[in-house]
Each structure stands twice: as structure tokens, then as C-alpha cells.
Amino acid sequence: MINFLLLPIVLPFLTAILLMFAPKNIRYQRSVSMIGLVVTTIFSILLIERVQREGIQVVTFGNWPVPFGISMVADMVATLLVTASVIVTLFTVWYSFHSIGKERERFFFYPGVLLMLTGVNGAFLTGDLFNLFVFFEVLLMASYLLSVLGGTAIQLRESIKYILVNIVASALFVITVAMLYSVVGTLNMADISVKIASVGQPGIITTIAVMLLIVFGIKAAIFPLFFWLPSAYAAPPIPIIALFGALLTKVGVYAIMRSYTLFFMHDTAFTHSLLLVLSAITILAGCIGALSTFNVKNIIIYNVVIAVGVILYGVAQLNEEGLMGAMFYIVHDMLIKAALFFLVGILIYITGTANLKKMGGIMASYPLLAWTFLVAAFGLAGIPPLSGFIGKMLIVKGGFAADHNWSSLWILLSSLVVLLSVIRIFIYAFWGQEKTLVPMQQRGNVKKLLLPSIILVAVTVFYGVGAEWLMPYMQDATDVLLHPSVYTDAVLKE
């Protein structure tokens, strides 16, 4: 049972080590990466079933009693996010075979991806706040490698900004954790939840809550801390952008979600109102950015910012509908963002440009690409019965239930802005007169790139159409978020 819980962390890590033995052998790199990710996907799905059947799984290392030992905790929130992360990484690696370039493949691209996944899954599964910092650093170090891989001038320039911002955030994280430890005397998440309820120091706890919101907000890219994201994410190749956009911000969102439902429940009138206001402004900032650019990569990147705001708006409601909607939407967004980055990557590949104004008439040559993109665009905007609809409607329902009527209407209005931003890509790129395309002999990989993209879009469609089948899992995740005692009892009884 112990190994079973840890497999989503251990398997990518061991796969990355195996890849180090033959970094120049592309066939070895590809095959070992895919085998490792397929096996990790299977065990992640099995872990979901085990949590559904047996309840929250807990492992504490070294036979130390809780809360003194380091605990790993697999509840339904963590296992759903782990599985979505592994699936996104699997499709990204597949897509990379024909898009990342052989030079990057020979320079530790696949080990970097697997180590980043190790950090992401570790952050989701840890039950210890300092361990969360450690896994953050693991995924960040891997992302530093990926962000500069290839060494183009724009990558090097933007990676400096990305690294500096995260160094500052990490330093603030350590300071905040030290402050929290000085107040409650523990770093075990379940024990923190119990101790905060009894320490009787709401002022300092509220200060720590705001500081952690700043730390995780930098990583999640909430307003006004998202300034670094658009240019930093646009610099690397498409597969790396897809990984960053789908996974990295979601780790920050998860950290806010976990801390603001498990720890900071003593002053919700301030902390969660602040979260609500910031999430609404984050959506506004993302909408402005998405409508103001004609770069196809940046349009999707700004939609990453919008999604962060939507998810955290659901968390701020602190009711069943809002939290279930946030849980449903975060998984949806991880899948759909990766698919959309894949598709705009194909557009850039066949046109040789990311500028929408220089595209046109692609429908005539690539109708399957056009209709696949349209389905993905509708899914992102929340057109029923696609996956974006269910999560967003639950979030809006939670907002109305909490009497946040005007901001809930803003969430609905933002869906129209999202739809407009991605439909612009469809109209400019696929309709109208055909512009100059890259010569046909240079477009031989389009079908190979389109296959993983279509399958991933199909997964998002199933996620929406099959929502009723998935609801028991989402309900379990919501119960953990809504009732902290479910989490604390499972961990502290160990």
C-alpha cells in the first residue's frame, strides 16, 4: 500500500534517472518516457479507485508518529489532480516527438519533463507544508531547464525574469512557513489545521494567510502578481508552454485551495473576501490581455490567467457548489489548455508565424484541424455539454448561493469574452483567403501532431459528457475541501 501511494512520484523520478543513461539516443528517450508515463497513468487511476473505495490514504515515513514524521496524503483532491497531470504530460511527450526538435531531445528534454512531473505530483500528494516547498523547488528547477532549453535569445531573456520571480517567491515562502511554525509549532498540514483552531491569535494568522496568498499567488499568477507570466510562458517551444500552462499555475492554485479550506477558516470575512476580489480582478485582467493581442500563443496564455481567477472564485465561495465547481474546472482546464496549446502549435508550424493577421484560409487545407480547434474552443468557453460548462455553472451557482450576485454575473460574462478571444483565432486563421503557408515538404509532421491533439480534445469532450459518471469522485473531493475534519481525522489517526 505504501508504494502504491508513492508511485505517482517514484515512477517519474526513476524514469528520469533511467533516461540519463543514454541522453543522445532519441529512440531510447522516447520509448522509456512513454512506458514510464503509461505505467504512471495506470497506477494514478488505480489510486483514485483505491481512495474512492477505502478512503484517504496516508503514509508517514520512518515510523514516526503523526505529526512528527513527514506524511504523504492521497485524498480525492490530490489524486484527481495527479492523474490529470500525468495524462497531460503523457500527451505532451507524445506531441513532442515531432515538434520539440532532435537537438532538444538529446539535451535532457525528457528527463526535465519527468522531473517536473515528479515535483508536481509530490506537491499534490504531500501532507507537510515544508515538503510542499521542497516539491515546489523540484518542479521549479526542472522548469528552469525546460525554459532555457534550446538557448534562443528570447528564452534566455525571459527565463531570467521567470527565475528571479520564483526565487523571491520561494524566499518569501520559507519566511512565511517559519512564521507559521513559530505560532503553531508544527508543519504537518492536518496538525496545522487543528492547532490554528485553538491558538487564539487571529491577527498573526490572518497576516500569514495573506502572505501565503502572495507566495502561492505569484506561482498561480493571480492579479496583480501575474505580470511575469505572459512573456515568460510565450518564449519556450509549444510542448513546454503546454506543460507550463496546464500544470505549473495549477500547483499554485491547488496550494491556495488547500490552505484556504484547511488552515485559514478563522477570519473568512477578510481572507476569503480578499480572495474573491482578487479572483474577479484576475479574470478581468486575463480578458483584457486575451482581447488585446493577435499572437495565438498569448491569447491562450491569457486564458490561463482567466482560468486561475475562475477556479479561485469558486474556492472563495466556501460552499458545496463553489468548491465542486472549482474542482471540476481545474481538471477541465489542465486538459483543455494543453489541447489548445497543441492546436495553436500546429497553426504556427504550418504558417510559420504566431501572428493571427498573417494567417488565413487554413480550413481549405486542414479541415480536421479547424473543426478540432472549434470543439476545443467551445469547451474552453463553456458551451454545453462540453467540460467547461459544468464546472463554471457550479461555480456561478455557488456564487449566487453566497449572495455574490454581481461578481457571479461577471463570471458568466467572462465566458463570452473567452469565446470571443478563441473564436477570433478560428475566424482569422481558418476562414478567409488563404495566406502563404510553409512549403508542403516542411509540413510532413502535421498528421502526427494532430493525432495526440485530437485524442486529448476527445478526452475533454468525454470529461464533459460523462460528468454524471465522474460526480461521485468530485463529491468526495468537495467533501474533503468543505469539511477539514475529513482530512485531519484521516491523517492524525495514523
C-alpha positions in Angstrom: 0.0 0.0 0.0 2.9 2.4 0.8 4.5 2.0 -2.6 1.1 2.3 -4.2 0.5 5.8 -2.8 4.1 6.9 -3.7 4.2 5.5 -7.2 3.0 8.7 -9.0 6.1 10.4 -7.5 8.6 7.5 -7.6 7.8 6.3 -11.1 8.5 9.6 -13.0 11.6 10.1 -10.8 13.0 6.6 -11.6 12.1 7.1 -15.3 14.1 10.4 -15.4 17.1 8.6 -13.9 16.9 5.8 -16.5 16.8 8.5 -19.2 20.1 9.9 -18.0 22.0 6.8 -19.1 21.5 7.4 -22.8 20.7 11.1 -23.4 21.8 11.1 -27.0 19.7 8.0 -28.0 16.4 9.5 -29.2 14.6 6.2 -29.6 15.6 5.2 -26.1 14.5 8.6 -24.7 11.1 8.4 -26.4 10.3 4.8 -25.6 11.3 4.9 -22.0 9.5 8.1 -21.4 6.2 6.8 -22.9 6.5 3.5 -21.0 7.1 5.3 -17.7 4.2 7.7 -18.3 1.7 5.0 -19.3 2.6 2.9 -16.2 2.3 6.0 -14.0 -1.1 6.8 -15.6 -2.4 3.3 -14.8 -1.3 3.5 -11.2 -2.7 7.0 -10.8 -6.1 5.8 -12.0 -5.9 2.8 -9.7 -5.0 5.2 -6.8 -8.2 7.1 -7.5 -10.2 3.9 -7.3 -8.5 3.0 -4.0 -9.2 6.3 -2.4 -12.8 6.1 -3.6 -13.2 2.6 -2.1 -11.1 2.8 1.0 -10.9 6.5 1.9 -7.9 8.8 2.3 -4.5 7.0 2.1 -1.7 8.2 4.4 1.9 7.2 4.6 4.2 8.7 7.4 7.9 8.0 6.9 10.3 6.4 9.4 7.5 5.0 11.7 7.4 8.4 13.4 4.1 9.2 15.0 2.0 11.9 13.3 2.6 14.9 13.2 6.4 14.4 13.8 7.1 12.3 10.7 6.7 13.5 7.1 3.3 12.4 5.8 2.2 11.8 2.3 -1.6 12.0 1.8 -3.7 10.8 -1.1 -7.2 12.2 -0.9 -9.5 12.6 -3.8 -8.4 16.2 -4.5 -4.8 15.2 -4.8 -5.4 12.0 -6.8 -7.6 13.7 -9.4 -5.0 16.4 -9.9 -2.2 13.9 -10.1 -4.0 11.8 -12.7 -4.8 14.9 -14.8 -1.1 16.0 -14.6 0.2 12.6 -15.7 -2.3 12.4 -18.6 -1.3 15.9 -19.8 2.4 15.0 -19.5 1.8 11.8 -21.5 0.2 13.6 -24.4 2.8 16.4 -24.3 5.6 13.9 -24.6 3.8 12.2 -27.5 3.3 15.5 -29.2 6.9 16.4 -28.6 8.2 13.6 -30.7 7.5 15.6 -33.9 7.6 19.2 -32.5 10.4 19.8 -29.9 13.3 19.1 -32.3 16.0 16.5 -32.1 18.6 18.8 -30.6 16.4 19.5 -27.6 15.5 15.8 -27.3 19.2 15.0 -27.0 19.7 17.7 -24.3 17.7 16.3 -21.4 14.3 17.4 -22.5 12.6 14.1 -21.4 14.4 13.9 -18.0 13.4 17.5 -17.4 9.7 16.8 -18.1 9.7 13.7 -15.9 11.4 15.6 -13.0 8.9 18.4 -13.3 6.1 15.9 -13.1 7.8 14.4 -10.0 7.7 17.8 -8.4 4.1 18.5 -9.4 2.8 15.1 -8.2 4.8 15.5 -4.9 3.3 18.9 -4.3 -0.2 17.5 -4.7 0.4 14.5 -2.5 2.4 15.9 0.4 0.8 16.4 3.7 3.6 18.5 5.1 4.0 22.3 4.4 7.8 22.3 4.3 7.7 19.3 1.9 5.4 21.4 -0.3 8.2 23.9 -0.5 10.6 21.1 -1.4 8.5 19.8 -4.2 7.9 23.3 -5.4 11.6 23.7 -5.8 11.9 20.3 -7.6 9.4 21.3 -10.2 10.9 24.8 -10.5 14.4 23.5 -11.1 13.1 21.2 -13.8 11.1 24.1 -15.3 14.2 26.3 -15.3 16.0 23.7 -17.5 13.0 23.5 -19.8 12.5 27.2 -20.1 16.0 27.7 -21.5 16.3 24.5 -23.5 17.5 25.4 -27.0 19.1 28.7 -25.8 17.3 31.2 -28.1 17.8 34.8 -27.1 14.2 35.3 -26.1 14.2 32.2 -23.9 17.3 33.3 -22.1 16.0 36.8 -21.5 12.6 35.7 -20.3 14.0 32.8 -18.2 15.9 35.4 -16.1 12.7 37.1 -15.2 11.0 33.8 -14.5 13.8 32.5 -12.3 14.1 35.8 -10.3 10.4 36.0 -9.6 10.4 32.4 -8.4 13.5 32.9 -6.2 11.8 35.8 -4.5 8.6 33.8 -4.1 10.5 30.8 -2.6 12.3 33.0 -0.1 9.0 34.5 1.0 7.6 31.0 1.2 10.3 30.0 3.7 9.8 33.1 5.8 6.1 32.6 5.9 6.4 28.9 6.8 8.8 29.9 9.6 6.3 32.4 10.9 3.5 29.8 10.9 5.7 27.3 12.7 6.5 29.9 15.4 2.8 30.2 16.1 1.5 26.7 15.8 4.7 24.6 16.3 4.1 22.1 13.5 4.3 21.8 9.7 2.0 18.8 9.3 -1.0 20.2 7.3 -3.6 18.3 9.3 -2.0 19.3 12.6 -1.7 22.9 11.5 -5.5 22.9 10.8 -6.2 21.6 14.3 -3.7 23.9 16.1 -4.8 27.1 14.2 -8.3 26.5 15.5 -7.0 26.6 19.1 -4.1 29.1 19.2 -6.3 32.2 19.7 -4.1 34.6 17.7 -6.3 35.5 14.7 -4.3 38.7 13.9 -1.0 37.0 13.1 -2.8 34.0 11.5 -4.6 36.4 9.1 -1.2 38.0 8.3 0.3 34.6 7.5 -2.8 33.8 5.4 -2.2 36.9 3.3 1.5 36.2 3.0 0.8 32.7 1.8 -1.7 34.1 -0.7 1.1 36.3 -2.1 3.5 33.3 -2.3 1.1 31.0 -4.0 -0.5 33.8 -6.0 2.9 34.5 -7.6 3.1 30.9 -8.7 -0.6 30.7 -9.7 -0.4 34.1 -11.5 -3.3 35.9 -9.8 -3.7 39.7 -10.0 -1.5 41.7 -9.6 1.2 39.0 -9.5 0.8 37.6 -13.0 3.0 40.3 -14.7 5.8 37.8 -15.3 3.7 35.0 -16.9 2.7 36.1 -20.5 6.1 36.8 -21.8 7.9 34.0 -19.8 5.4 31.4 -21.0 5.5 32.5 -24.6 9.2 32.1 -25.0 9.8 28.3 -24.9 8.6 25.8 -27.6 5.0 24.8 -27.7 5.3 21.5 -25.8 7.0 23.3 -22.9 4.4 26.1 -23.0 1.6 23.4 -22.8 3.2 21.8 -19.7 3.7 25.2 -18.0 0.2 26.5 -18.8 -1.5 23.2 -17.9 0.4 22.3 -14.8 2.6 24.9 -13.1 -0.1 27.5 -12.4 -2.4 24.8 -11.1 0.1 23.8 -8.4 -0.2 27.4 -7.1 -4.0 27.3 -7.4 -4.0 23.9 -5.5 -1.9 25.4 -2.7 -4.3 28.3 -2.3 -7.2 25.9 -2.5 -5.8 23.6 0.2 -4.6 26.3 2.6 -7.8 28.4 2.3 -10.0 25.4 3.1 -7.8 23.5 5.6 -6.0 26.3 7.5 -7.4 29.7 7.3 -11.1 29.4 8.4 -10.9 31.7 11.4 -11.4 35.1 9.5 -13.1 34.2 6.3 -14.9 37.6 6.2 -11.5 39.1 5.4 -9.3 36.3 3.8 -11.9 34.8 1.5 -13.4 38.2 0.6 -9.9 39.2 -0.4 -9.5 36.0 -2.4 -12.9 36.7 -4.1 -12.0 40.2 -5.1 -8.5 39.2 -6.4 -10.0 36.3 -8.4 -12.6 38.6 -10.1 -9.9 41.2 -11.0 -7.7 38.3 -12.3 -10.4 37.3 -14.7 -10.8 40.9 -15.9 -7.0 41.3 -16.4 -6.9 38.0 -18.3 -9.9 39.0 -20.5 -8.2 42.3 -21.4 -5.0 40.6 -22.3 -6.7 37.9 -24.4 -8.6 40.5 -26.4 -5.6 42.9 -26.9 -3.2 40.5 -28.6 -3.0 39.0 -32.0 -0.4 36.4 -31.0 -2.1 33.0 -30.9 0.2 31.8 -28.1 -0.5 34.8 -25.9 -4.3 34.5 -26.4 -4.2 31.1 -24.9 -1.7 32.2 -22.2 -4.0 35.0 -21.1 -6.8 32.4 -20.9 -4.7 30.5 -18.4 -4.9 33.7 -16.2 -8.6 33.8 -16.7 -9.0 30.2 -15.6 -7.0 30.8 -12.5 -9.4 33.5 -11.5 -12.5 31.3 -12.2 -11.2 28.4 -10.1 -10.2 30.7 -7.2 -13.6 32.4 -7.4 -15.2 29.0 -6.7 -12.9 28.4 -3.8 -13.7 31.8 -2.3 -17.4 30.8 -2.0 -16.7 28.2 0.6 -19.9 26.3 -0.2 -20.5 22.9 -1.8 -21.4 24.2 -5.3 -18.5 26.6 -5.5 -15.9 24.1 -4.3 -17.2 21.3 -6.5 -17.2 23.6 -9.5 -13.6 24.7 -8.7 -12.6 21.0 -8.5 -14.3 20.1 -11.8 -13.0 23.2 -13.5 -9.3 22.8 -12.5 -9.2 19.3 -14.1 -11.0 20.5 -17.2 -8.6 23.5 -17.6 -5.5 21.3 -17.3 -6.7 19.1 -20.1 -8.2 21.8 -22.4 -5.3 24.2 -22.1 -2.8 21.5 -23.2 -5.0 20.6 -26.1 -5.3 24.2 -27.2 -1.6 24.8 -27.0 -1.1 21.7 -29.2 -3.5 23.1 -31.8 -2.1 26.6 -31.9 1.4 24.9 -32.2 0.2 23.2 -35.3 -1.1 26.5 -36.7 2.3 28.1 -36.1 4.0 25.1 -37.6 2.1 25.2 -40.9 2.1 29.0 -41.2 5.5 29.9 -39.9 4.1 32.7 -37.7 2.2 33.2 -34.4 0.6 36.4 -35.8 -3.1 36.0 -36.5 -3.1 38.8 -39.0 -0.7 36.8 -41.2 -2.9 33.7 -41.1 -6.0 32.8 -43.2 -7.8 30.2 -45.2 -6.3 27.2 -43.4 -9.7 25.5 -43.4 -9.3 24.6 -47.1 -6.1 22.6 -46.5 -6.8 21.3 -42.9 -10.5 21.0 -42.2 -9.9 18.4 -39.4 -7.6 20.8 -37.6 -10.2 23.5 -38.0 -13.1 21.5 -36.5 -11.0 20.1 -33.7 -10.0 23.6 -32.8 -13.6 24.7 -32.8 -14.6 21.9 -30.4 -11.7 22.8 -28.1 -12.6 26.5 -28.2 -16.3 25.7 -27.3 -15.0 23.5 -24.5 -12.8 26.3 -23.1 -15.7 28.9 -23.3 -18.1 26.5 -21.5 -20.6 25.7 -24.3 -22.8 22.8 -23.1 -22.4 19.9 -22.8 -18.6 20.3 -23.0 -16.5 20.2 -19.9 -16.1 23.9 -19.3 -19.8 24.3 -18.9 -20.3 22.0 -15.8 -17.5 23.5 -13.7 -18.4 27.1 -14.5 -22.1 26.6 -13.9 -21.4 25.1 -10.5 -19.1 28.0 -9.6 -21.7 30.5 -10.6 -24.4 28.6 -8.7 -22.1 28.7 -5.6 -21.7 32.5 -6.1 -25.4 33.1 -6.2 -25.9 30.9 -3.2 -23.3 33.0 -1.3 -25.1 36.2 -2.4 -22.3 37.3 -4.6 -24.7 38.1 -7.4 -22.8 40.8 -9.4 -19.5 39.0 -9.4 -21.3 35.8 -10.4 -22.8 37.6 -13.4 -19.2 38.8 -14.2 -18.1 35.1 -14.3 -20.9 34.4 -16.9 -20.0 37.5 -18.9 -16.3 36.4 -18.9 -17.3 33.2 -20.8 -18.4 35.4 -23.7 -15.1 37.2 -23.7 -13.2 33.8 -23.6 -15.4 32.6 -26.5 -14.7 35.8 -28.4 -10.9 35.5 -27.9 -10.7 31.9 -29.2 -13.2 32.4 -32.0 -11.0 35.2 -33.3 -8.3 32.6 -33.8 -10.8 30.4 -35.7 -12.0 33.3 -37.9 -8.6 34.8 -38.7 -6.7 31.5 -39.2 -9.2 29.2 -40.8 -11.6 31.5 -42.7 -11.0 34.0 -45.5 -8.4 34.0 -48.2 -5.5 31.5 -47.8 -2.3 33.2 -46.9 1.2 31.9 -47.7 1.9 28.6 -45.8 5.2 26.9 -45.1 6.1 24.7 -48.1 4.4 21.3 -48.1 7.6 19.3 -47.8 8.2 21.1 -44.4 4.7 20.1 -43.2 5.1 16.4 -43.1 4.5 16.1 -39.4 1.1 17.7 -39.2 -0.8 14.4 -39.1 1.5 13.1 -36.4 1.0 16.3 -34.4 -2.8 16.3 -35.0 -3.3 12.8 -33.6 -2.5 13.4 -30.0 -4.2 16.7 -30.2 -7.5 15.2 -31.4 -7.4 12.4 -28.8 -6.8 14.9 -26.0 -9.7 17.1 -27.2 -11.8 13.9 -27.3 -10.8 13.2 -23.6 -12.1 16.7 -22.7 -15.4 16.0 -24.5 -15.8 12.8 -22.6 -15.0 14.6 -19.4 -17.9 16.9 -20.0 -20.4 14.4 -21.5 -19.5 11.9 -18.8 -19.8 14.3 -15.9 -22.6 12.4 -14.2 -20.3 9.3 -14.0 -17.5 11.5 -12.6 -19.6 13.3 -10.0 -19.1 10.7 -7.1 -15.3 11.4 -7.4 -15.9 15.2 -7.4 -18.3 14.9 -4.5 -15.6 13.1 -2.5 -13.1 15.8 -3.3 -15.6 18.5 -2.4 -16.3 16.8 1.0 -12.6 17.0 1.8 -12.4 20.7 1.0 -15.7 21.6 2.7 -15.1 19.6 5.9 -11.5 19.8 7.0 -12.1 17.2 9.7 -12.4 14.6 7.0 -8.7 15.3 6.1 -7.4 15.9 9.6 -9.1 12.8 11.1 -7.6 10.5 8.3 -4.1 11.9 8.9 -3.9 12.3 12.6 -5.4 8.9 13.4 -2.3 7.2 11.8 
